[in-house]
Amino acid sequence: MAKPRDVHRQTTLLFSSVMVLLGVAMIVRTVVAGASGLAIGLLLGVLFIAAGAGRIYLALRPGRSREKS
C-alpha cells in the first residue's frame, strides 16, 4: 500500500500537469479565435502554465528531504 505522502505527491503532479495542459488549451483557443495583444485568454493561459510548472518544479526538486526524522 502506498504511503499517504507518496499519494499526495503523485496527486500534486497529476493536477499540476492538468493545469499546464489547460493553460496551453486556453492559449490555443484564444489565438484560434483571433485575439490579439494581451487578451484575457492569453494572460490566464500563461498564468495557468506558470502555476502548474511551478508546482511540478517544487514537487520534483532535488535535495529536498522526503522523509521526516
N, C-alpha and C positions, 0 to 999 in steps of 0.2 A: 504494500500500500504506500502511496506517495505521501511524503511529509507535507503538512499544510504550507510550509514555506515554499516548497517546490511548486505546489499547485498555484499559489499566489503569483509566483514569478512567471509561470507559463501563461496564466490568465492575463497578466500585465502585458506580456509580449504579444499575445493574440489581439487584445483590444488596441494596443498601440499600432500594430500593423494595420488594423481596420481603419484607424484614424488617418494613417498615411494614405491608404487607398481612397478613402472618402475625400481627402484633400485633393488628390490627383483628379478624381472624378469631378469635383467642383470646378477645378481649373479648366479641364477639358470641356465641360458642359458650357461654361461661361464663354470660352473662346469660340466654340462652335456656334453659340447664339449670336456672336458678332460684337461682343462687348469690347470696348477699348479703354485705355487708360487704367485707372485704379477702380475697376468695377468691384462691387461688394463680393461677388463670387470669387474673384481672383484673390482678394485680401483674405477672405475666410479660408480659401483653399491653402494658401501659403501658411496661414496660422495653424490649420489642422496638421499639415505636414510637419511643421516645426515642433508642435506639441508631441505628435506621435514619435518623431525621430528622437526628440529629447528624452522621452520616456524609455525608448529602446536603448539609447546610449546609457542612461543611468542604470538600467536593469542588467546590462551586459558588461559594464566597465570592469576592467581587471583590477586586481589588488584589493578589492573590497571583501571583507570577511563575510562569508556566507553563514557561518555557524557562530552562535554566541557561546561564550565560555561558561 
